[in-house]
Amino acid sequence: MPGADGYATMAVALNDGISMKIRTPVIACCMVAAALSAGCAAVYKNTSACEQAMRQSASELSAADTLQITHAGAAIHGSRVVVEGTLAHPQTASEAAVAKAPNTNIIEAGLLAPLTAAFARSGPQKTAVPAAAECTYDASGQTSFRWLAPARLVKDTAPADESHSDE
């Protein structure tokens, strides 16, 4: 029975360390995956915290504006987070004067152009401006928050005296 010896040899080979050669890399890969997923949790936590800080600051500084977050990006390990979005507010008279009227030309814009223009004029007009905020974090938590856009919020939240020396 030559076949029986072949199976016995394979069983002996598995018991002689081949299974250890497979088991060690599998365990190492599982440990690396666990370590990487633990580091990613800080990125999501910091991104979420920065979004909340941006919402809170927007409601405090401009209560009439509606904030809509469109994108959030985090640096390595979540140490710096930038959140982007738009701030929509009711259109002022000067903004309405500058705003471009909708195209009601049936030939250029289509048959429903006058109808859609009438619906657009019937409701209160809103103006959306780009908004962005930056948060920085260290091991103890959030260290700073500042507005990057719009300019009126950047001016309101600028630090009083921030002198940096590159020397």
KEKETI-444618 format. One record per atom (N, C-alpha, C): atom name; residue in one letter; residue number from 0; y, x, z. Coordinates in Angstrom, 1 decimal. Example, Ala and Ser with C-alpha at 12.3 -4.5 7.8 and 13.67 -1.06 7.14 Angstrom:
BEGIN
REC|a|r|k|yy|xx|zz
REC|N|A|0|-5.7|13.2|7.8 .
REC|CA|A|0|-4.5|12.3|7.8 .
REC|C|A|0|-3.3|13.2|7.8 .
REC|N|S|1|-2.2|12.8|7.1 .
REC|CA|S|1|-1.1|13.7|7.1 .
REC|C|S|1|0.0|12.9|7.9 .
This chain:
BEGIN
REC|a|r|k|yy|xx|zz
REC|N|M|0|-1.2|0.8|0.0 .
REC|CA|M|0|0.0|0.0|0.0 .
REC|C|M|0|1.2|0.9|0.0 .
REC|N|P|1|1.7|1.2|-1.2 .
REC|CA|P|1|2.9|2.1|-1.3 .
REC|C|P|1|4.1|1.3|-0.9 .
REC|N|G|2|4.1|0.0|-1.2 .
REC|CA|G|2|5.3|-0.9|-0.9 .
REC|C|G|2|5.7|-1.0|0.5 .
REC|N|A|3|4.6|-1.0|1.4 .
REC|CA|A|3|4.9|-1.1|2.8 .
REC|C|A|3|5.5|0.1|3.4 .
REC|N|D|4|5.2|1.3|2.9 .
REC|CA|D|4|5.8|2.5|3.3 .
REC|C|D|4|7.3|2.6|2.9 .
REC|N|G|5|7.6|2.0|1.7 .
REC|CA|G|5|9.0|1.9|1.3 .
REC|C|G|5|9.9|1.1|2.2 .
REC|N|Y|6|9.3|0.0|2.7 .
REC|CA|Y|6|10.1|-0.8|3.6 .
REC|C|Y|6|10.3|-0.1|4.9 .
REC|N|A|7|9.2|0.5|5.4 .
REC|CA|A|7|9.3|1.2|6.6 .
REC|C|A|7|10.3|2.4|6.6 .
REC|N|T|8|10.3|3.1|5.4 .
REC|CA|T|8|11.3|4.2|5.3 .
REC|C|T|8|12.7|3.7|5.3 .
REC|N|M|9|13.0|2.5|4.7 .
REC|CA|M|9|14.3|1.9|4.7 .
REC|C|M|9|14.7|1.5|6.1 .
REC|N|A|10|13.8|0.9|6.8 .
REC|CA|A|10|14.1|0.5|8.2 .
REC|C|A|10|14.4|1.7|9.1 .
REC|N|V|11|13.7|2.8|8.9 .
REC|CA|V|11|13.9|4.0|9.6 .
REC|C|V|11|15.3|4.6|9.3 .
REC|N|A|12|15.6|4.5|8.0 .
REC|CA|A|12|16.9|5.0|7.5 .
REC|C|A|12|18.1|4.2|8.1 .
REC|N|L|13|17.9|2.9|8.2 .
REC|CA|L|13|19.0|2.1|8.8 .
REC|C|L|13|19.1|2.4|10.3 .
REC|N|N|14|18.1|2.7|11.0 .
REC|CA|N|14|18.1|3.1|12.4 .
REC|C|N|14|18.6|4.5|12.6 .
REC|N|D|15|18.6|5.3|11.6 .
REC|CA|D|15|19.0|6.7|11.7 .
REC|C|D|15|20.4|7.0|11.5 .
REC|N|G|16|21.3|6.0|11.5 .
REC|CA|G|16|22.7|6.3|11.4 .
REC|C|G|16|23.5|5.7|10.2 .
REC|N|I|17|22.8|5.2|9.2 .
REC|CA|I|17|23.5|4.6|8.1 .
REC|C|I|17|24.3|3.4|8.5 .
REC|N|S|18|23.8|2.6|9.4 .
REC|CA|S|18|24.5|1.5|9.9 .
REC|C|S|18|25.8|1.9|10.7 .
REC|N|M|19|25.7|3.0|11.4 .
REC|CA|M|19|26.9|3.5|12.1 .
REC|C|M|19|28.0|4.0|11.1 .
REC|N|K|20|27.6|4.5|9.9 .
REC|CA|K|20|28.5|4.9|8.9 .
REC|C|K|20|29.3|3.7|8.3 .
REC|N|I|21|28.7|2.5|8.4 .
REC|CA|I|21|29.3|1.3|7.9 .
REC|C|I|21|30.1|0.7|9.0 .
REC|N|R|22|29.5|0.7|10.2 .
REC|CA|R|22|30.1|0.0|11.3 .
REC|C|R|22|31.5|0.6|11.7 .
REC|N|T|23|31.6|1.9|11.8 .
REC|CA|T|23|32.8|2.6|12.2 .
REC|C|T|23|34.0|2.2|11.3 .
REC|N|P|24|33.9|2.3|10.0 .
REC|CA|P|24|35.1|1.9|9.2 .
REC|C|P|24|35.4|0.4|9.3 .
REC|N|V|25|34.5|-0.4|9.5 .
REC|CA|V|25|34.7|-1.9|9.6 .
REC|C|V|25|35.5|-2.1|10.9 .
REC|N|I|26|35.1|-1.5|12.0 .
REC|CA|I|26|35.8|-1.6|13.3 .
REC|C|I|26|37.2|-1.0|13.2 .
REC|N|A|27|37.4|0.1|12.5 .
REC|CA|A|27|38.7|0.7|12.3 .
REC|C|A|27|39.6|-0.1|11.5 .
REC|N|C|28|39.1|-0.8|10.5 .
REC|CA|C|28|39.9|-1.7|9.6 .
REC|C|C|28|40.4|-2.9|10.4 .
REC|N|C|29|39.5|-3.4|11.3 .
REC|CA|C|29|39.8|-4.6|12.1 .
REC|C|C|29|40.9|-4.2|13.1 .
REC|N|M|30|40.9|-3.0|13.7 .
REC|CA|M|30|41.9|-2.6|14.6 .
REC|C|M|30|43.2|-2.3|13.9 .
REC|N|V|31|43.2|-1.8|12.7 .
REC|CA|V|31|44.4|-1.6|12.0 .
REC|C|V|31|45.1|-2.9|11.6 .
REC|N|A|32|44.3|-3.9|11.2 .
REC|CA|A|32|44.8|-5.2|10.9 .
REC|C|A|32|45.4|-5.9|12.1 .
REC|N|A|33|44.8|-5.7|13.2 .
REC|CA|A|33|45.3|-6.3|14.5 .
REC|C|A|33|46.6|-5.7|14.8 .
REC|N|A|34|46.7|-4.4|14.7 .
REC|CA|A|34|48.0|-3.6|15.0 .
REC|C|A|34|49.1|-4.0|14.1 .
REC|N|L|35|48.8|-4.2|12.8 .
REC|CA|L|35|49.8|-4.5|11.8 .
REC|C|L|35|50.3|-6.0|12.0 .
REC|N|S|36|49.4|-6.9|12.3 .
REC|CA|S|36|49.8|-8.2|12.5 .
REC|C|S|36|50.6|-8.4|13.8 .
REC|N|A|37|50.4|-7.6|14.8 .
REC|CA|A|37|51.2|-7.6|16.0 .
REC|C|A|37|52.6|-7.1|15.8 .
REC|N|G|38|52.8|-6.2|14.9 .
REC|CA|G|38|54.1|-5.7|14.5 .
REC|C|G|38|54.9|-6.7|13.7 .
REC|N|C|39|54.2|-7.5|12.9 .
REC|CA|C|39|54.8|-8.4|12.0 .
REC|C|C|39|55.4|-9.6|12.9 .
REC|N|A|40|54.8|-9.9|14.0 .
REC|CA|A|40|55.3|-11.0|14.8 .
REC|C|A|40|56.7|-10.8|15.3 .
REC|N|A|41|57.1|-9.5|15.5 .
REC|CA|A|41|58.5|-9.2|15.9 .
REC|C|A|41|59.4|-9.5|14.8 .
REC|N|V|42|59.0|-9.3|13.6 .
REC|CA|V|42|59.9|-9.5|12.4 .
REC|C|V|42|60.2|-11.0|12.3 .
REC|N|Y|43|59.2|-11.9|12.4 .
REC|CA|Y|43|59.4|-13.3|12.3 .
REC|C|Y|43|60.2|-13.8|13.5 .
REC|N|K|44|59.9|-13.3|14.7 .
REC|CA|K|44|60.6|-13.8|15.9 .
REC|C|K|44|62.1|-13.4|15.7 .
REC|N|N|45|62.4|-12.2|15.3 .
REC|CA|N|45|63.8|-11.8|15.1 .
REC|C|N|45|64.5|-12.6|14.0 .
REC|N|T|46|63.8|-12.9|12.9 .
REC|CA|T|46|64.4|-13.6|11.8 .
REC|C|T|46|64.8|-15.0|12.3 .
REC|N|S|47|63.9|-15.6|13.0 .
REC|CA|S|47|64.1|-17.0|13.6 .
REC|C|S|47|65.2|-17.0|14.6 .
REC|N|A|48|65.3|-16.0|15.4 .
REC|CA|A|48|66.4|-15.9|16.4 .
REC|C|A|48|67.7|-15.7|15.8 .
REC|N|C|49|67.8|-14.9|14.7 .
REC|CA|C|49|69.0|-14.7|14.0 .
REC|C|C|49|69.5|-16.0|13.3 .
REC|N|E|50|68.5|-16.7|12.7 .
REC|CA|E|50|68.9|-18.0|12.1 .
REC|C|E|50|69.5|-18.9|13.1 .
REC|N|Q|51|68.9|-19.0|14.3 .
REC|CA|Q|51|69.4|-19.8|15.4 .
REC|C|Q|51|70.8|-19.4|15.8 .
REC|N|A|52|71.0|-18.0|15.9 .
REC|CA|A|52|72.3|-17.5|16.3 .
REC|C|A|52|73.4|-17.9|15.3 .
REC|N|M|53|73.0|-17.8|14.0 .
REC|CA|M|53|73.9|-18.1|12.9 .
REC|C|M|53|74.3|-19.6|13.0 .
REC|N|R|54|73.3|-20.5|13.2 .
REC|CA|R|54|73.6|-21.9|13.3 .
REC|C|R|54|74.5|-22.2|14.5 .
REC|N|Q|55|74.3|-21.6|15.6 .
REC|CA|Q|55|75.1|-21.8|16.8 .
REC|C|Q|55|76.5|-21.3|16.6 .
REC|N|S|56|76.7|-20.2|16.0 .
REC|CA|S|56|78.0|-19.6|15.8 .
REC|C|S|56|78.7|-20.5|14.7 .
REC|N|A|57|78.1|-20.9|13.7 .
REC|CA|A|57|78.7|-21.8|12.7 .
REC|C|A|57|79.2|-23.1|13.3 .
REC|N|S|58|78.4|-23.7|14.2 .
REC|CA|S|58|78.8|-24.9|14.8 .
REC|C|S|58|80.0|-24.7|15.8 .
REC|N|E|59|80.1|-23.5|16.4 .
REC|CA|E|59|81.2|-23.3|17.3 .
REC|C|E|59|82.4|-23.0|16.6 .
REC|N|L|60|82.4|-22.2|15.5 .
REC|CA|L|60|83.5|-21.7|14.8 .
REC|C|L|60|84.1|-22.8|13.8 .
REC|N|S|61|83.2|-23.5|13.1 .
REC|CA|S|61|83.6|-24.5|12.2 .
REC|C|S|61|82.7|-25.7|12.3 .
REC|N|A|62|83.1|-26.6|13.1 .
REC|CA|A|62|82.2|-27.8|13.4 .
REC|C|A|62|82.1|-28.7|12.3 .
REC|N|A|63|83.1|-28.8|11.4 .
REC|CA|A|63|83.1|-29.7|10.3 .
REC|C|A|63|82.2|-29.2|9.1 .
REC|N|D|64|81.8|-28.0|9.1 .
REC|CA|D|64|81.0|-27.4|8.1 .
REC|C|D|64|79.5|-27.6|8.3 .
REC|N|T|65|78.8|-27.8|7.2 .
REC|CA|T|65|77.4|-27.9|7.3 .
REC|C|T|65|76.7|-26.6|6.8 .
REC|N|L|66|75.9|-26.0|7.6 .
REC|CA|L|66|75.2|-24.8|7.2 .
REC|C|L|66|73.9|-25.1|6.7 .
REC|N|Q|67|73.6|-24.5|5.5 .
REC|CA|Q|67|72.3|-24.5|4.9 .
REC|C|Q|67|71.8|-23.1|4.7 .
REC|N|I|68|70.7|-22.7|5.3 .
REC|CA|I|68|70.1|-21.4|5.2 .
REC|C|I|68|69.2|-21.3|3.9 .
REC|N|T|69|69.5|-20.4|3.1 .
REC|CA|T|69|68.7|-20.2|1.9 .
REC|C|T|69|67.7|-19.1|1.9 .
REC|N|H|70|68.0|-18.0|2.6 .
REC|CA|H|70|67.2|-16.8|2.6 .
REC|C|H|70|67.4|-16.0|3.9 .
REC|N|A|71|66.4|-15.4|4.4 .
REC|CA|A|71|66.5|-14.5|5.5 .
REC|C|A|71|65.6|-13.3|5.2 .
REC|N|G|72|66.2|-12.1|5.4 .
REC|CA|G|72|65.5|-10.8|5.1 .
REC|C|G|72|65.6|-9.9|6.3 .
REC|N|A|73|64.5|-9.3|6.6 .
REC|CA|A|73|64.4|-8.4|7.8 .
REC|C|A|73|64.1|-7.0|7.3 .
REC|N|A|74|64.7|-6.0|8.1 .
REC|CA|A|74|64.4|-4.6|7.8 .
REC|C|A|74|63.0|-4.3|8.5 .
REC|N|I|75|62.7|-3.0|8.4 .
REC|CA|I|75|61.4|-2.6|9.0 .
REC|C|I|75|61.4|-2.9|10.5 .
REC|N|H|76|60.3|-3.5|10.9 .
REC|CA|H|76|60.1|-3.9|12.3 .
REC|C|H|76|61.1|-4.9|12.8 .
REC|N|G|77|61.9|-5.5|11.9 .
REC|CA|G|77|62.8|-6.5|12.3 .
REC|C|G|77|64.0|-6.0|13.1 .
REC|N|S|78|64.4|-4.7|12.9 .
REC|CA|S|78|65.5|-4.2|13.7 .
REC|C|S|78|66.8|-4.6|13.1 .
REC|N|R|79|66.9|-5.1|11.9 .
REC|CA|R|79|68.1|-5.6|11.3 .
REC|C|R|79|67.7|-6.8|10.5 .
REC|N|V|80|68.4|-7.9|10.7 .
REC|CA|V|80|68.1|-9.2|10.0 .
REC|C|V|80|69.4|-9.7|9.3 .
REC|N|V|81|69.3|-10.0|8.0 .
REC|CA|V|81|70.4|-10.6|7.3 .
REC|C|V|81|70.0|-12.0|6.9 .
REC|N|V|82|70.8|-13.0|7.3 .
REC|CA|V|82|70.5|-14.4|6.9 .
REC|C|V|82|71.6|-14.9|6.0 .
REC|N|E|83|71.2|-15.5|4.8 .
REC|CA|E|83|72.1|-15.9|3.8 .
REC|C|E|83|72.0|-17.5|3.7 .
REC|N|G|84|73.1|-18.1|3.3 .
REC|CA|G|84|73.1|-19.5|3.1 .
REC|C|G|84|74.4|-20.0|2.5 .
REC|N|T|85|74.7|-21.2|2.7 .
REC|CA|T|85|76.0|-21.8|2.3 .
REC|C|T|85|76.6|-22.6|3.4 .
REC|N|L|86|77.9|-22.7|3.5 .
REC|CA|L|86|78.7|-23.5|4.4 .
REC|C|L|86|79.4|-24.6|3.5 .
REC|N|A|87|79.0|-25.8|3.7 .
REC|CA|A|87|79.6|-26.9|2.9 .
REC|C|A|87|80.6|-27.6|3.8 .
REC|N|H|88|81.8|-27.9|3.3 .
REC|CA|H|88|82.8|-28.6|4.0 .
REC|C|H|88|83.5|-29.6|3.1 .
REC|N|P|89|84.2|-30.6|3.6 .
REC|CA|P|89|84.9|-31.6|2.8 .
REC|C|P|89|86.0|-30.9|2.0 .
REC|N|Q|90|86.2|-31.2|0.8 .
REC|CA|Q|90|87.1|-30.6|-0.1 .
REC|C|Q|90|88.5|-30.9|0.3 .
REC|N|T|91|89.4|-29.8|0.4 .
REC|CA|T|91|90.8|-30.0|0.7 .
REC|C|T|91|91.5|-30.3|-0.5 .
REC|N|A|92|92.8|-30.7|-0.4 .
REC|CA|A|92|93.6|-31.1|-1.5 .
REC|C|A|92|93.8|-29.9|-2.5 .
REC|N|S|93|94.0|-28.7|-1.9 .
REC|CA|S|93|94.2|-27.5|-2.8 .
REC|C|S|93|92.9|-27.2|-3.6 .
REC|N|E|94|91.8|-27.4|-2.9 .
REC|CA|E|94|90.5|-27.1|-3.6 .
REC|C|E|94|90.2|-28.2|-4.7 .
REC|N|A|95|90.6|-29.4|-4.4 .
REC|CA|A|95|90.4|-30.5|-5.4 .
REC|C|A|95|91.3|-30.2|-6.6 .
REC|N|A|96|92.5|-29.7|-6.4 .
REC|CA|A|96|93.4|-29.4|-7.5 .
REC|C|A|96|92.9|-28.3|-8.4 .
REC|N|V|97|92.2|-27.3|-7.8 .
REC|CA|V|97|91.6|-26.2|-8.6 .
REC|C|V|97|90.3|-26.5|-9.2 .
REC|N|A|98|89.6|-27.5|-8.7 .
REC|CA|A|98|88.2|-27.9|-9.1 .
REC|C|A|98|88.3|-28.3|-10.6 .
REC|N|K|99|87.2|-27.9|-11.3 .
REC|CA|K|99|87.1|-28.3|-12.7 .
REC|C|K|99|86.6|-29.7|-12.8 .
REC|N|A|100|87.2|-30.5|-13.6 .
REC|CA|A|100|86.7|-31.9|-13.8 .
REC|C|A|100|85.4|-31.9|-14.6 .
REC|N|P|101|84.5|-32.8|-14.3 .
REC|CA|P|101|83.2|-32.9|-15.0 .
REC|C|P|101|83.5|-33.2|-16.5 .
REC|N|N|102|82.6|-32.7|-17.3 .
REC|CA|N|102|82.7|-33.0|-18.8 .
REC|C|N|102|82.2|-34.4|-19.0 .
REC|N|T|103|83.1|-35.2|-19.6 .
REC|CA|T|103|82.7|-36.6|-19.9 .
REC|C|T|103|82.6|-36.8|-21.4 .
REC|N|N|104|82.6|-35.8|-22.2 .
REC|CA|N|104|82.4|-35.9|-23.6 .
REC|C|N|104|81.0|-36.2|-23.9 .
REC|N|I|105|80.8|-37.4|-24.6 .
REC|CA|I|105|79.4|-37.9|-24.8 .
REC|C|I|105|78.7|-36.9|-25.8 .
REC|N|I|106|79.4|-36.4|-26.7 .
REC|CA|I|106|78.7|-35.5|-27.7 .
REC|C|I|106|78.3|-34.2|-27.1 .
REC|N|E|107|79.1|-33.6|-26.2 .
REC|CA|E|107|78.7|-32.3|-25.5 .
REC|C|E|107|77.8|-32.5|-24.3 .
REC|N|A|108|78.0|-33.5|-23.5 .
REC|CA|A|108|77.3|-33.6|-22.2 .
REC|C|A|108|76.2|-34.7|-22.3 .
REC|N|G|109|76.2|-35.5|-23.3 .
REC|CA|G|109|75.1|-36.5|-23.3 .
REC|C|G|109|75.6|-37.9|-23.1 .
REC|N|L|110|74.8|-38.9|-23.3 .
REC|CA|L|110|75.2|-40.3|-23.2 .
REC|C|L|110|75.5|-40.7|-21.8 .
REC|N|L|111|74.9|-40.1|-20.8 .
REC|CA|L|111|75.1|-40.6|-19.4 .
REC|C|L|111|76.2|-39.8|-18.7 .
REC|N|A|112|76.9|-38.9|-19.4 .
REC|CA|A|112|78.0|-38.1|-18.8 .
REC|C|A|112|79.1|-38.9|-18.1 .
REC|N|P|113|79.6|-39.9|-18.8 .
REC|CA|P|113|80.7|-40.7|-18.1 .
REC|C|P|113|80.2|-41.4|-16.8 .
REC|N|L|114|78.9|-41.8|-16.9 .
REC|CA|L|114|78.4|-42.5|-15.7 .
REC|C|L|114|78.1|-41.5|-14.5 .
REC|N|T|115|77.6|-40.4|-14.8 .
REC|CA|T|115|77.3|-39.4|-13.8 .
REC|C|T|115|78.7|-38.9|-13.2 .
REC|N|A|116|79.7|-38.7|-14.0 .
REC|CA|A|116|81.0|-38.3|-13.6 .
REC|C|A|116|81.6|-39.3|-12.6 .
REC|N|A|117|81.4|-40.6|-12.9 .
REC|CA|A|117|81.9|-41.7|-12.1 .
REC|C|A|117|81.2|-41.7|-10.7 .
REC|N|F|118|79.9|-41.5|-10.7 .
REC|CA|F|118|79.2|-41.4|-9.4 .
REC|C|F|118|79.6|-40.2|-8.6 .
REC|N|A|119|79.9|-39.1|-9.3 .
REC|CA|A|119|80.3|-37.9|-8.6 .
REC|C|A|119|81.7|-38.0|-8.0 .
REC|N|R|120|82.6|-38.8|-8.6 .
REC|CA|R|120|83.9|-39.0|-8.1 .
REC|C|R|120|83.9|-40.0|-7.0 .
REC|N|S|121|82.9|-40.9|-6.9 .
REC|CA|S|121|82.9|-42.0|-5.9 .
REC|C|S|121|82.7|-41.5|-4.5 .
REC|N|G|122|81.9|-40.5|-4.3 .
REC|CA|G|122|81.6|-40.0|-2.9 .
REC|C|G|122|82.6|-38.9|-2.5 .
REC|N|P|123|82.6|-38.6|-1.3 .
REC|CA|P|123|83.5|-37.5|-0.8 .
REC|C|P|123|83.0|-36.2|-1.4 .
REC|N|Q|124|83.9|-35.4|-1.9 .
REC|CA|Q|124|83.6|-34.1|-2.5 .
REC|C|Q|124|83.4|-33.1|-1.5 .
REC|N|K|125|82.5|-32.2|-1.7 .
REC|CA|K|125|82.3|-31.1|-0.8 .
REC|C|K|125|82.4|-29.8|-1.5 .
REC|N|T|126|82.8|-28.8|-0.8 .
REC|CA|T|126|82.9|-27.4|-1.4 .
REC|C|T|126|81.9|-26.5|-0.6 .
REC|N|A|127|81.1|-25.8|-1.3 .
REC|CA|A|127|80.1|-24.9|-0.6 .
REC|C|A|127|80.5|-23.5|-0.9 .
REC|N|V|128|80.6|-22.7|0.2 .
REC|CA|V|128|80.9|-21.3|0.1 .
REC|C|V|128|79.7|-20.5|0.6 .
REC|N|P|129|79.5|-19.3|0.0 .
REC|CA|P|129|78.4|-18.5|0.4 .
REC|C|P|129|78.7|-18.0|1.9 .
REC|N|A|130|77.6|-17.9|2.6 .
REC|CA|A|130|77.7|-17.5|4.0 .
REC|C|A|130|76.6|-16.5|4.3 .
REC|N|A|131|76.9|-15.5|5.1 .
REC|CA|A|131|75.8|-14.5|5.5 .
REC|C|A|131|76.2|-13.9|6.9 .
REC|N|A|132|75.1|-13.7|7.6 .
REC|CA|A|132|75.3|-13.1|9.0 .
REC|C|A|132|74.3|-12.0|9.1 .
REC|N|E|133|74.6|-11.0|10.0 .
REC|CA|E|133|73.7|-9.9|10.3 .
REC|C|E|133|73.5|-9.8|11.8 .
REC|N|C|134|72.2|-9.6|12.1 .
REC|CA|C|134|71.8|-9.4|13.5 .
REC|C|C|134|71.1|-8.1|13.6 .
REC|N|T|135|71.3|-7.4|14.7 .
REC|CA|T|135|70.5|-6.2|15.0 .
REC|C|T|135|69.8|-6.3|16.3 .
REC|N|Y|136|68.6|-5.7|16.3 .
REC|CA|Y|136|67.7|-5.8|17.5 .
REC|C|Y|136|67.2|-4.4|17.9 .
REC|N|D|137|66.9|-4.3|19.2 .
REC|CA|D|137|66.2|-3.1|19.7 .
REC|C|D|137|65.1|-3.6|20.6 .
REC|N|A|138|64.5|-2.8|21.3 .
REC|CA|A|138|63.4|-3.1|22.2 .
REC|C|A|138|63.7|-4.2|23.2 .
REC|N|S|139|64.9|-4.2|23.7 .
REC|CA|S|139|65.3|-5.2|24.7 .
REC|C|S|139|65.8|-6.5|24.1 .
REC|N|G|140|66.0|-6.6|22.8 .
REC|CA|G|140|66.4|-7.9|22.2 .
REC|C|G|140|67.5|-7.7|21.3 .
REC|N|Q|141|68.3|-8.8|21.1 .
REC|CA|Q|141|69.4|-8.8|20.1 .
REC|C|Q|141|70.6|-8.0|20.7 .
REC|N|T|142|71.1|-7.0|19.9 .
REC|CA|T|142|72.2|-6.2|20.3 .
REC|C|T|142|73.5|-6.6|19.7 .
REC|N|S|143|73.5|-7.2|18.5 .
REC|CA|S|143|74.7|-7.6|17.9 .
REC|C|S|143|74.5|-8.7|16.9 .
REC|N|F|144|75.6|-9.5|16.7 .
REC|CA|F|144|75.6|-10.5|15.6 .
REC|C|F|144|77.0|-10.5|15.0 .
REC|N|R|145|77.1|-10.5|13.7 .
REC|CA|R|145|78.3|-10.5|13.0 .
REC|C|R|145|78.2|-11.2|11.7 .
REC|N|W|146|79.3|-11.9|11.3 .
REC|CA|W|146|79.4|-12.6|10.1 .
REC|C|W|146|79.7|-11.6|9.0 .
REC|N|L|147|79.1|-11.8|7.8 .
REC|CA|L|147|79.3|-11.0|6.6 .
REC|C|L|147|80.2|-11.7|5.6 .
REC|N|A|148|80.0|-13.1|5.6 .
REC|CA|A|148|80.8|-13.9|4.7 .
REC|C|A|148|80.7|-15.3|5.3 .
REC|N|P|149|81.6|-16.2|5.1 .
REC|CA|P|149|82.9|-16.1|4.4 .
REC|C|P|149|83.9|-15.3|5.1 .
REC|N|A|150|85.0|-15.0|4.4 .
REC|CA|A|150|86.0|-14.1|5.0 .
REC|C|A|150|86.7|-14.7|6.2 .
REC|N|R|151|86.9|-16.0|6.3 .
REC|CA|R|151|87.5|-16.6|7.5 .
REC|C|R|151|86.7|-16.4|8.7 .
REC|N|L|152|85.4|-16.4|8.6 .
REC|CA|L|152|84.5|-16.2|9.8 .
REC|C|L|152|84.4|-14.7|10.1 .
REC|N|V|153|84.5|-13.9|9.1 .
REC|CA|V|153|84.4|-12.4|9.4 .
REC|C|V|153|85.6|-12.0|10.2 .
REC|N|K|154|86.8|-12.6|9.9 .
REC|CA|K|154|88.0|-12.2|10.6 .
REC|C|K|154|88.0|-12.8|12.0 .
REC|N|D|155|87.4|-14.0|12.2 .
REC|CA|D|155|87.3|-14.6|13.6 .
REC|C|D|155|86.4|-13.8|14.5 .
REC|N|T|156|85.4|-13.2|14.0 .
REC|CA|T|156|84.4|-12.6|14.9 .
REC|C|T|156|84.4|-11.0|14.8 .
REC|N|A|157|85.5|-10.5|14.2 .
REC|CA|A|157|85.6|-9.0|14.1 .
REC|C|A|157|85.7|-8.4|15.5 .
REC|N|P|158|85.1|-7.3|15.8 .
REC|CA|P|158|85.2|-6.6|17.1 .
REC|C|P|158|86.7|-6.1|17.3 .
REC|N|A|159|87.1|-6.2|18.5 .
REC|CA|A|159|88.5|-5.8|18.9 .
REC|C|A|159|88.9|-4.4|18.5 .
REC|N|D|160|88.1|-3.4|18.9 .
REC|CA|D|160|88.4|-2.0|18.6 .
REC|C|D|160|87.1|-1.3|18.5 .
REC|N|E|161|86.7|-1.0|17.3 .
REC|CA|E|161|85.4|-0.4|17.0 .
REC|C|E|161|85.7|0.9|16.3 .
REC|N|S|162|85.8|2.0|17.0 .
REC|CA|S|162|86.1|3.3|16.4 .
REC|C|S|162|84.8|4.1|16.3 .
REC|N|H|163|84.5|4.5|15.1 .
REC|CA|H|163|83.3|5.3|14.9 .
REC|C|H|163|83.7|6.7|14.5 .
REC|N|S|164|83.1|7.7|15.0 .
REC|CA|S|164|83.3|9.1|14.5 .
REC|C|S|164|82.0|9.6|13.9 .
REC|N|D|165|82.1|10.2|12.8 .
REC|CA|D|165|80.9|10.8|12.1 .
REC|C|D|165|80.7|12.2|12.5 .
REC|N|E|166|81.4|12.7|13.5 .
REC|CA|E|166|81.3|14.1|13.8 .
REC|C|E|166|80.2|14.3|14.9 .
